[in-house]
């Protein structure tokens, strides 16, 4: 191997980088909130409302406040 050249990252290294990224962690936190919302709204409706409906409803009704709360708590949310 030539001096100063690096091997490309392995699939495992790329996967670990993504899992450790702030953006991915925020995605997981937001997804968890959407799934909670889906469960609550499905219980109210007496049937599964589906992920897409829950997602759109949560975005319209709750996303801004959720992000504001996370920012105040010190959890940075990417723009």
ZATOR-134849 format. One record per atom (N, C-alpha, C, CB): x, y, z; residue number from 0; atom name. Coordinates in pm, 1 decimal, padded with zeros to 6 digits. Glycine has a CB too. Example, Ala and Ser with C-alpha at 12.3 -4.5 7.8 and 13.67 -1.06 7.14 Angstrom:
<lumdrens>
<u->01319.0, v->-00569.0, w->00780.0, nr->0, atom->N>;
<u->01230.0, v->-00450.0, w->00780.0, nr->0, atom->CA>;
<u->01320.0, v->-00330.0, w->00780.0, nr->0, atom->C>;
<u->01130.8, v->-00447.3, w->00904.6, nr->0, atom->CB>;
<u->01285.0, v->-00225.0, w->00708.0, nr->1, atom->N>;
<u->01367.0, v->-00106.0, w->00714.0, nr->1, atom->CA>;
<u->01290.0, v->00003.0, w->00787.0, nr->1, atom->C>;
<u->01408.4, v->-00059.8, w->00572.5, nr->1, atom->CB>;
</lumdrens>
This chain:
<lumdrens>
<u->00085.2, v->-00118.0, w->00000.0, nr->0, atom->N>;
<u->00000.0, v->00000.0, w->00000.0, nr->0, atom->CA>;
<u->00089.3, v->00123.7, w->00000.0, nr->0, atom->C>;
<u->-00096.7, v->00000.1, w->00122.8, nr->0, atom->CB>;
<u->00051.6, v->00222.8, w->-00080.6, nr->1, atom->N>;
<u->00130.9, v->00345.4, w->-00088.8, nr->1, atom->CA>;
<u->00114.5, v->00427.5, w->00037.5, nr->1, atom->C>;
<u->00090.7, v->00428.2, w->-00211.4, nr->1, atom->CB>;
<u->00220.2, v->00500.0, w->00071.0, nr->2, atom->N>;
<u->00218.0, v->00587.5, w->00187.2, nr->2, atom->CA>;
<u->00109.7, v->00693.7, w->00169.6, nr->2, atom->C>;
<u->00356.2, v->00653.4, w->00208.9, nr->2, atom->CB>;
<u->00027.9, v->00715.1, w->00273.7, nr->3, atom->N>;
<u->-00072.5, v->00820.4, w->00271.3, nr->3, atom->CA>;
<u->-00205.6, v->00780.2, w->00209.2, nr->3, atom->C>;
<u->-00018.9, v->00936.5, w->00198.4, nr->3, atom->CB>;
<u->-00212.9, v->00664.3, w->00149.2, nr->4, atom->N>;
<u->-00340.2, v->00619.4, w->00091.4, nr->4, atom->CA>;
<u->-00411.6, v->00530.0, w->00189.8, nr->4, atom->C>;
<u->-00318.0, v->00545.1, w->-00042.3, nr->4, atom->CB>;
<u->-00538.4, v->00548.7, w->00199.4, nr->5, atom->N>;
<u->-00618.9, v->00469.3, w->00291.7, nr->5, atom->CA>;
<u->-00704.1, v->00371.8, w->00213.2, nr->5, atom->C>;
<u->-00707.3, v->00559.7, w->00380.2, nr->5, atom->CB>;
<u->-00731.8, v->00261.7, w->00275.2, nr->6, atom->N>;
<u->-00824.6, v->00165.4, w->00217.1, nr->6, atom->CA>;
<u->-00965.4, v->00221.1, w->00232.5, nr->6, atom->C>;
<u->-00811.4, v->00024.7, w->00284.9, nr->6, atom->CB>;
<u->-01050.7, v->00195.4, w->00136.4, nr->7, atom->N>;
<u->-01189.0, v->00240.7, w->00152.9, nr->7, atom->CA>;
<u->-01253.2, v->00171.6, w->00273.8, nr->7, atom->C>;
<u->-01271.6, v->00212.5, w->00024.3, nr->7, atom->CB>;
<u->-01347.4, v->00238.8, w->00339.0, nr->8, atom->N>;
<u->-01409.4, v->00177.5, w->00457.1, nr->8, atom->CA>;
<u->-01485.5, v->00050.7, w->00419.5, nr->8, atom->C>;
<u->-01504.2, v->00277.3, w->00525.9, nr->8, atom->CB>;
<u->-01487.3, v->-00042.2, w->00511.1, nr->9, atom->N>;
<u->-01563.0, v->-00165.2, w->00490.1, nr->9, atom->CA>;
<u->-01711.7, v->-00136.5, w->00508.3, nr->9, atom->C>;
<u->-01516.2, v->-00276.8, w->00587.6, nr->9, atom->CB>;
<u->-01793.8, v->-00229.8, w->00467.1, nr->10, atom->N>;
<u->-01938.9, v->-00215.0, w->00485.3, nr->10, atom->CA>;
<u->-01971.8, v->-00200.2, w->00633.4, nr->10, atom->C>;
<u->-02014.8, v->-00336.3, w->00425.2, nr->10, atom->CB>;
<u->-01904.7, v->-00276.7, w->00716.9, nr->11, atom->N>;
<u->-01927.7, v->-00269.1, w->00861.3, nr->11, atom->CA>;
<u->-01891.0, v->-00131.3, w->00915.4, nr->11, atom->C>;
<u->-01847.0, v->-00377.4, w->00934.1, nr->11, atom->CB>;
<u->-01780.0, v->-00075.0, w->00870.3, nr->12, atom->N>;
<u->-01739.0, v->00059.2, w->00914.1, nr->12, atom->CA>;
<u->-01839.4, v->00164.1, w->00868.0, nr->12, atom->C>;
<u->-01598.4, v->00093.4, w->00860.4, nr->12, atom->CB>;
<u->-01887.5, v->00151.3, w->00745.1, nr->13, atom->N>;
<u->-01988.2, v->00246.7, w->00695.1, nr->13, atom->CA>;
<u->-02117.4, v->00236.0, w->00774.9, nr->13, atom->C>;
<u->-02016.8, v->00222.3, w->00545.4, nr->13, atom->CB>;
<u->-02157.3, v->00111.9, w->00804.3, nr->14, atom->N>;
<u->-02279.3, v->00090.2, w->00882.3, nr->14, atom->CA>;
<u->-02264.8, v->00150.4, w->01021.3, nr->14, atom->C>;
<u->-02311.6, v->-00059.9, w->00892.4, nr->14, atom->CB>;
<u->-02151.3, v->00128.6, w->01084.2, nr->15, atom->N>;
<u->-02127.8, v->00182.4, w->01218.5, nr->15, atom->CA>;
<u->-02126.4, v->00335.4, w->01217.4, nr->15, atom->C>;
<u->-01995.1, v->00129.0, w->01274.8, nr->15, atom->CB>;
<u->-02068.1, v->00395.0, w->01114.7, nr->16, atom->N>;
<u->-02065.8, v->00540.1, w->01101.8, nr->16, atom->CA>;
<u->-02207.9, v->00595.5, w->01095.6, nr->16, atom->C>;
<u->-01986.6, v->00581.8, w->00976.9, nr->16, atom->CB>;
<u->-02292.1, v->00531.6, w->01015.6, nr->17, atom->N>;
<u->-02431.3, v->00576.8, w->01002.2, nr->17, atom->CA>;
<u->-02503.0, v->00562.8, w->01135.5, nr->17, atom->C>;
<u->-02505.7, v->00496.4, w->00892.2, nr->17, atom->CB>;
<u->-02488.2, v->00449.0, w->01201.1, nr->18, atom->N>;
<u->-02557.0, v->00425.7, w->01328.5, nr->18, atom->CA>;
<u->-02513.9, v->00524.1, w->01436.3, nr->18, atom->C>;
<u->-02531.6, v->00284.0, w->01376.2, nr->18, atom->CB>;
<u->-02391.5, v->00574.2, w->01428.6, nr->19, atom->N>;
<u->-02342.0, v->00670.4, w->01526.9, nr->19, atom->CA>;
<u->-02372.8, v->00814.2, w->01489.6, nr->19, atom->C>;
<u->-02193.8, v->00654.1, w->01544.1, nr->19, atom->CB>;
<u->-02425.3, v->00837.8, w->01371.4, nr->20, atom->N>;
<u->-02448.9, v->00975.0, w->01327.2, nr->20, atom->CA>;
<u->-02567.4, v->01038.0, w->01399.4, nr->20, atom->C>;
<u->-02472.0, v->00978.5, w->01177.0, nr->20, atom->CB>;
<u->-02558.9, v->01166.1, w->01420.3, nr->21, atom->N>;
<u->-02666.7, v->01241.6, w->01484.7, nr->21, atom->CA>;
<u->-02793.4, v->01233.5, w->01400.8, nr->21, atom->C>;
<u->-02625.6, v->01389.1, w->01505.8, nr->21, atom->CB>;
<u->-02778.7, v->01243.4, w->01271.8, nr->22, atom->N>;
<u->-02894.4, v->01240.0, w->01183.3, nr->22, atom->CA>;
<u->-02970.1, v->01107.9, w->01197.1, nr->22, atom->C>;
<u->-02850.7, v->01261.0, w->01038.0, nr->22, atom->CB>;
<u->-02898.1, v->00997.1, w->01199.9, nr->23, atom->N>;
<u->-02962.8, v->00866.3, w->01214.7, nr->23, atom->CA>;
<u->-03030.7, v->00853.9, w->01350.5, nr->23, atom->C>;
<u->-02860.4, v->00753.5, w->01196.7, nr->23, atom->CB>;
<u->-02965.6, v->00902.2, w->01455.1, nr->24, atom->N>;
<u->-03025.8, v->00897.2, w->01588.8, nr->24, atom->CA>;
<u->-03153.0, v->00981.1, w->01595.2, nr->24, atom->C>;
<u->-02925.6, v->00945.9, w->01694.3, nr->24, atom->CB>;
<u->-03152.6, v->01094.1, w->01528.8, nr->25, atom->N>;
<u->-03273.1, v->01177.5, w->01523.6, nr->25, atom->CA>;
<u->-03383.4, v->01108.2, w->01444.8, nr->25, atom->C>;
<u->-03241.5, v->01314.2, w->01461.1, nr->25, atom->CB>;
<u->-03346.1, v->01043.2, w->01336.0, nr->26, atom->N>;
<u->-03443.3, v->00966.9, w->01257.8, nr->26, atom->CA>;
<u->-03508.6, v->00860.3, w->01344.7, nr->26, atom->C>;
<u->-03376.0, v->00902.2, w->01135.1, nr->26, atom->CB>;
<u->-03428.6, v->00786.5, w->01421.7, nr->27, atom->N>;
<u->-03483.1, v->00681.4, w->01507.1, nr->27, atom->CA>;
<u->-03575.4, v->00738.3, w->01615.2, nr->27, atom->C>;
<u->-03369.6, v->00602.5, w->01571.8, nr->27, atom->CB>;
<u->-03536.8, v->00850.8, w->01674.1, nr->28, atom->N>;
<u->-03619.5, v->00913.3, w->01777.3, nr->28, atom->CA>;
<u->-03752.3, v->00960.3, w->01719.0, nr->28, atom->C>;
<u->-03545.2, v->01031.4, w->01841.8, nr->28, atom->CB>;
<u->-03747.0, v->01020.4, w->01601.2, nr->29, atom->N>;
<u->-03869.0, v->01067.6, w->01536.2, nr->29, atom->CA>;
<u->-03958.2, v->00949.8, w->01496.7, nr->29, atom->C>;
<u->-03834.5, v->01152.4, w->01412.3, nr->29, atom->CB>;
<u->-03897.4, v->00845.3, w->01444.2, nr->30, atom->N>;
<u->-03972.8, v->00725.4, w->01405.6, nr->30, atom->CA>;
<u->-04044.6, v->00666.0, w->01526.4, nr->30, atom->C>;
<u->-03879.2, v->00620.2, w->01342.4, nr->30, atom->CB>;
<u->-03977.5, v->00663.1, w->01640.4, nr->31, atom->N>;
<u->-04038.6, v->00610.9, w->01762.7, nr->31, atom->CA>;
<u->-04161.6, v->00693.3, w->01801.8, nr->31, atom->C>;
<u->-03936.1, v->00610.4, w->01877.7, nr->31, atom->CB>;
<u->-04152.7, v->00825.0, w->01789.9, nr->32, atom->N>;
<u->-04266.8, v->00910.9, w->01820.2, nr->32, atom->CA>;
<u->-04383.4, v->00885.1, w->01724.2, nr->32, atom->C>;
<u->-04225.2, v->01058.1, w->01813.8, nr->32, atom->CB>;
<u->-04351.9, v->00865.6, w->01598.3, nr->33, atom->N>;
<u->-04455.1, v->00837.6, w->01499.0, nr->33, atom->CA>;
<u->-04523.5, v->00704.6, w->01529.7, nr->33, atom->C>;
<u->-04394.8, v->00835.5, w->01357.1, nr->33, atom->CB>;
<u->-04445.7, v->00605.5, w->01568.5, nr->34, atom->N>;
<u->-04503.9, v->00474.7, w->01602.1, nr->34, atom->CA>;
<u->-04592.1, v->00483.8, w->01726.8, nr->34, atom->C>;
<u->-04392.5, v->00370.5, w->01624.1, nr->34, atom->CB>;
<u->-04552.6, v->00564.7, w->01824.8, nr->35, atom->N>;
<u->-04637.6, v->00586.9, w->01942.5, nr->35, atom->CA>;
<u->-04768.1, v->00652.7, w->01900.4, nr->35, atom->C>;
<u->-04564.7, v->00674.2, w->02047.8, nr->35, atom->CB>;
<u->-04756.2, v->00753.5, w->01814.7, nr->36, atom->N>;
<u->-04874.2, v->00825.1, w->01765.5, nr->36, atom->CA>;
<u->-04966.1, v->00728.8, w->01689.4, nr->36, atom->C>;
<u->-04832.1, v->00943.8, w->01674.1, nr->36, atom->CB>;
<u->-04907.1, v->00644.1, w->01608.0, nr->37, atom->N>;
<u->-04984.0, v->00544.3, w->01532.1, nr->37, atom->CA>;
<u->-05061.1, v->00453.8, w->01626.7, nr->37, atom->C>;
<u->-04891.0, v->00460.1, w->01442.1, nr->37, atom->CB>;
<u->-04996.7, v->00409.3, w->01732.1, nr->38, atom->N>;
<u->-05062.6, v->00321.5, w->01828.6, nr->38, atom->CA>;
<u->-05179.5, v->00393.3, w->01896.7, nr->38, atom->C>;
<u->-04961.7, v->00272.4, w->01934.1, nr->38, atom->CB>;
<u->-05155.4, v->00515.1, w->01944.4, nr->39, atom->N>;
<u->-05259.7, v->00591.6, w->02013.4, nr->39, atom->CA>;
<u->-05378.6, v->00616.5, w->01921.0, nr->39, atom->C>;
<u->-05203.5, v->00725.8, w->02064.8, nr->39, atom->CB>;
<u->-05349.7, v->00664.0, w->01800.0, nr->40, atom->N>;
<u->-05458.9, v->00695.6, w->01707.3, nr->40, atom->CA>;
<u->-05530.8, v->00569.2, w->01659.3, nr->40, atom->C>;
<u->-05405.0, v->00773.7, w->01586.9, nr->40, atom->CB>;
<u->-05459.7, v->00459.6, w->01646.2, nr->41, atom->N>;
<u->-05522.6, v->00333.1, w->01608.4, nr->41, atom->CA>;
<u->-05615.6, v->00284.8, w->01719.5, nr->41, atom->C>;
<u->-05415.5, v->00226.4, w->01577.8, nr->41, atom->CB>;
<u->-05572.5, v->00300.9, w->01844.4, nr->42, atom->N>;
<u->-05658.4, v->00264.8, w->01957.4, nr->42, atom->CA>;
<u->-05786.3, v->00348.6, w->01956.9, nr->42, atom->C>;
<u->-05583.0, v->00283.3, w->02090.7, nr->42, atom->CB>;
<u->-05772.9, v->00477.3, w->01933.5, nr->43, atom->N>;
<u->-05890.5, v->00565.1, w->01927.7, nr->43, atom->CA>;
<u->-05985.1, v->00524.2, w->01815.6, nr->43, atom->C>;
<u->-05847.4, v->00710.8, w->01908.6, nr->43, atom->CB>;
<u->-05927.3, v->00487.4, w->01699.9, nr->44, atom->N>;
<u->-06008.1, v->00452.0, w->01583.0, nr->44, atom->CA>;
<u->-06062.6, v->00309.6, w->01591.5, nr->44, atom->C>;
<u->-05925.8, v->00467.7, w->01456.1, nr->44, atom->CB>;
<u->-06006.8, v->00229.3, w->01679.2, nr->45, atom->N>;
<u->-06050.3, v->00090.7, w->01690.2, nr->45, atom->CA>;
<u->-05995.9, v->00001.9, w->01579.3, nr->45, atom->C>;
<u->-06199.5, v->00084.5, w->01689.9, nr->45, atom->CB>;
<u->-05899.5, v->00052.9, w->01504.3, nr->46, atom->N>;
<u->-05836.8, v->-00022.8, w->01395.4, nr->46, atom->CA>;
<u->-05703.1, v->00041.1, w->01362.8, nr->46, atom->C>;
<u->-05928.4, v->-00027.5, w->01268.8, nr->46, atom->CB>;
<u->-05616.7, v->-00036.3, w->01301.6, nr->47, atom->N>;
<u->-05485.2, v->00013.7, w->01261.3, nr->47, atom->CA>;
<u->-05501.9, v->00121.5, w->01154.6, nr->47, atom->C>;
<u->-05395.6, v->-00101.9, w->01208.6, nr->47, atom->CB>;
<u->-05448.6, v->00240.9, w->01182.2, nr->48, atom->N>;
<u->-05462.1, v->00350.6, w->01085.5, nr->48, atom->CA>;
<u->-05351.7, v->00348.8, w->00981.2, nr->48, atom->C>;
<u->-05461.7, v->00484.4, w->01157.5, nr->48, atom->CB>;
<u->-05248.6, v->00269.2, w->01003.2, nr->49, atom->N>;
<u->-05138.4, v->00260.0, w->00907.7, nr->49, atom->CA>;
<u->-05030.8, v->00363.9, w->00934.5, nr->49, atom->C>;
<u->-05190.5, v->00275.8, w->00766.5, nr->49, atom->CB>;
<u->-04909.6, v->00329.7, w->00892.6, nr->50, atom->N>;
<u->-04795.9, v->00416.6, w->00920.3, nr->50, atom->CA>;
<u->-04804.6, v->00548.8, w->00845.6, nr->50, atom->C>;
<u->-04667.4, v->00346.5, w->00884.4, nr->50, atom->CB>;
<u->-04843.2, v->00544.1, w->00719.1, nr->51, atom->N>;
<u->-04845.1, v->00666.9, w->00639.1, nr->51, atom->CA>;
<u->-04941.9, v->00769.7, w->00696.2, nr->51, atom->C>;
<u->-04882.5, v->00635.2, w->00494.7, nr->51, atom->CB>;
<u->-05061.4, v->00726.7, w->00733.2, nr->52, atom->N>;
<u->-05159.0, v->00819.4, w->00791.4, nr->52, atom->CA>;
<u->-05107.4, v->00874.1, w->00924.1, nr->52, atom->C>;
<u->-05295.5, v->00749.6, w->00811.6, nr->52, atom->CB>;
<u->-05047.7, v->00786.4, w->01005.8, nr->53, atom->N>;
<u->-04992.7, v->00830.6, w->01134.0, nr->53, atom->CA>;
<u->-04879.2, v->00930.0, w->01112.1, nr->53, atom->C>;
<u->-04942.8, v->00710.1, w->01216.1, nr->53, atom->CB>;
<u->-04793.5, v->00902.2, w->01015.7, nr->54, atom->N>;
<u->-04681.7, v->00990.3, w->00984.0, nr->54, atom->CA>;
<u->-04731.2, v->01129.3, w->00946.2, nr->54, atom->C>;
<u->-04597.8, v->00931.5, w->00870.4, nr->54, atom->CB>;
<u->-04822.3, v->01136.2, w->00851.8, nr->55, atom->N>;
<u->-04872.6, v->01266.2, w->00806.0, nr->55, atom->CA>;
<u->-04943.3, v->01340.5, w->00917.8, nr->55, atom->C>;
<u->-04967.6, v->01248.2, w->00687.8, nr->55, atom->CB>;
<u->-05024.1, v->01269.7, w->00996.8, nr->56, atom->N>;
<u->-05096.1, v->01331.9, w->01107.7, nr->56, atom->CA>;
<u->-04998.4, v->01384.8, w->01212.2, nr->56, atom->C>;
<u->-05193.6, v->01231.7, w->01171.8, nr->56, atom->CB>;
<u->-04895.2, v->01305.1, w->01244.2, nr->57, atom->N>;
<u->-04796.9, v->01347.2, w->01344.1, nr->57, atom->CA>;
<u->-04718.1, v->01468.0, w->01296.5, nr->57, atom->C>;
<u->-04701.6, v->01232.7, w->01376.6, nr->57, atom->CB>;
<u->-04679.0, v->01468.3, w->01169.0, nr->58, atom->N>;
<u->-04604.4, v->01582.1, w->01115.2, nr->58, atom->CA>;
<u->-04685.8, v->01709.9, w->01127.8, nr->58, atom->C>;
<u->-04566.4, v->01557.6, w->00968.3, nr->58, atom->CB>;
<u->-04812.0, v->01703.9, w->01088.6, nr->59, atom->N>;
<u->-04898.1, v->01822.4, w->01091.8, nr->59, atom->CA>;
<u->-04925.2, v->01868.5, w->01234.7, nr->59, atom->C>;
<u->-05030.3, v->01793.7, w->01020.7, nr->59, atom->CB>;
<u->-04951.1, v->01774.5, w->01324.6, nr->60, atom->N>;
<u->-04996.8, v->01810.4, w->01459.4, nr->60, atom->CA>;
<u->-04886.7, v->01821.8, w->01565.1, nr->60, atom->C>;
<u->-05095.4, v->01710.1, w->01504.8, nr->60, atom->CB>;
<u->-04776.1, v->01748.7, w->01548.8, nr->61, atom->N>;
<u->-04683.8, v->01736.4, w->01661.3, nr->61, atom->CA>;
<u->-04536.4, v->01762.4, w->01632.9, nr->61, atom->C>;
<u->-04696.0, v->01603.5, w->01716.0, nr->61, atom->CB>;
<u->-04492.7, v->01754.3, w->01509.6, nr->62, atom->N>;
<u->-04349.0, v->01757.3, w->01480.4, nr->62, atom->CA>;
<u->-04280.7, v->01885.0, w->01529.2, nr->62, atom->C>;
<u->-04327.0, v->01742.4, w->01331.7, nr->62, atom->CB>;
<u->-04338.4, v->01999.6, w->01501.8, nr->63, atom->N>;
<u->-04274.7, v->02126.2, w->01541.2, nr->63, atom->CA>;
<u->-04255.0, v->02134.5, w->01691.8, nr->63, atom->C>;
<u->-04358.2, v->02245.0, w->01493.6, nr->63, atom->CB>;
<u->-04358.9, v->02102.2, w->01766.7, nr->64, atom->N>;
<u->-04348.0, v->02107.3, w->01912.7, nr->64, atom->CA>;
<u->-04248.3, v->02004.7, w->01964.7, nr->64, atom->C>;
<u->-04484.6, v->02084.2, w->01976.9, nr->64, atom->CB>;
<u->-04247.3, v->01886.5, w->01903.4, nr->65, atom->N>;
<u->-04153.0, v->01781.4, w->01943.2, nr->65, atom->CA>;
<u->-04009.5, v->01826.7, w->01922.4, nr->65, atom->C>;
<u->-04179.3, v->01652.5, w->01864.2, nr->65, atom->CB>;
<u->-03983.2, v->01886.5, w->01807.2, nr->66, atom->N>;
<u->-03847.5, v->01935.4, w->01778.7, nr->66, atom->CA>;
<u->-03808.7, v->02049.5, w->01872.3, nr->66, atom->C>;
<u->-03837.0, v->01981.9, w->01632.8, nr->66, atom->CB>;
<u->-03901.3, v->02142.9, w->01895.5, nr->67, atom->N>;
<u->-03873.3, v->02253.5, w->01987.8, nr->67, atom->CA>;
<u->-03838.6, v->02201.2, w->02126.7, nr->67, atom->C>;
<u->-03993.8, v->02348.6, w->01996.0, nr->67, atom->CB>;
<u->-03914.7, v->02103.8, w->02173.9, nr->68, atom->N>;
<u->-03890.1, v->02045.2, w->02305.8, nr->68, atom->CA>;
<u->-03752.9, v->01979.3, w->02310.8, nr->68, atom->C>;
<u->-03999.2, v->01942.8, w->02340.6, nr->68, atom->CB>;
<u->-03714.9, v->01907.1, w->02206.4, nr->69, atom->N>;
<u->-03584.1, v->01841.8, w->02202.1, nr->69, atom->CA>;
<u->-03471.6, v->01943.9, w->02203.1, nr->69, atom->C>;
<u->-03572.8, v->01753.1, w->02078.4, nr->69, atom->CB>;
<u->-03490.5, v->02054.0, w->02132.6, nr->70, atom->N>;
<u->-03387.8, v->02159.2, w->02130.0, nr->70, atom->CA>;
<u->-03370.9, v->02220.0, w->02269.5, nr->70, atom->C>;
<u->-03425.2, v->02269.8, w->02027.1, nr->70, atom->CB>;
<u->-03482.6, v->02243.5, w->02337.4, nr->71, atom->N>;
<u->-03476.8, v->02301.1, w->02472.4, nr->71, atom->CA>;
<u->-03410.9, v->02204.6, w->02571.3, nr->71, atom->C>;
<u->-03618.1, v->02337.5, w->02521.0, nr->71, atom->CB>;
<u->-03430.0, v->02074.1, w->02548.3, nr->72, atom->N>;
<u->-03371.0, v->01973.2, w->02636.5, nr->72, atom->CA>;
<u->-03222.6, v->01951.0, w->02604.5, nr->72, atom->C>;
<u->-03447.9, v->01840.6, w->02624.4, nr->72, atom->CB>;
<u->-03175.0, v->02014.6, w->02496.9, nr->73, atom->N>;
<u->-03033.9, v->02001.9, w->02462.8, nr->73, atom->CA>;
<u->-03004.3, v->01896.0, w->02358.9, nr->73, atom->C>;
<u->-02956.5, v->01972.3, w->02584.5, nr->73, atom->CB>;
<u->-03107.2, v->01834.3, w->02304.2, nr->74, atom->N>;
<u->-03087.5, v->01736.6, w->02197.9, nr->74, atom->CA>;
<u->-03093.8, v->01812.1, w->02067.1, nr->74, atom->C>;
<u->-03194.3, v->01621.4, w->02203.1, nr->74, atom->CB>;
<u->-02985.3, v->01811.8, w->01995.0, nr->75, atom->N>;
<u->-02978.6, v->01887.0, w->01870.2, nr->75, atom->CA>;
<u->-03051.1, v->01811.0, w->01759.1, nr->75, atom->C>;
<u->-02831.6, v->01913.6, w->01830.5, nr->75, atom->CB>;
<u->-03135.5, v->01882.1, w->01687.2, nr->76, atom->N>;
<u->-03205.7, v->01825.2, w->01572.8, nr->76, atom->CA>;
<u->-03152.3, v->01890.7, w->01448.2, nr->76, atom->C>;
<u->-03359.4, v->01844.0, w->01584.3, nr->76, atom->CB>;
<u->-03103.4, v->01813.3, w->01352.7, nr->77, atom->N>;
<u->-03055.1, v->01873.1, w->01228.5, nr->77, atom->CA>;
<u->-03166.9, v->01943.8, w->01153.7, nr->77, atom->C>;
<u->-02992.3, v->01766.9, w->01139.6, nr->77, atom->CB>;
<u->-03133.2, v->02048.3, w->01083.6, nr->78, atom->N>;
<u->-03233.4, v->02121.4, w->01004.1, nr->78, atom->CA>;
<u->-03264.6, v->02049.6, w->00877.8, nr->78, atom->C>;
<u->-03186.4, v->02261.1, w->00972.1, nr->78, atom->CB>;
</lumdrens>
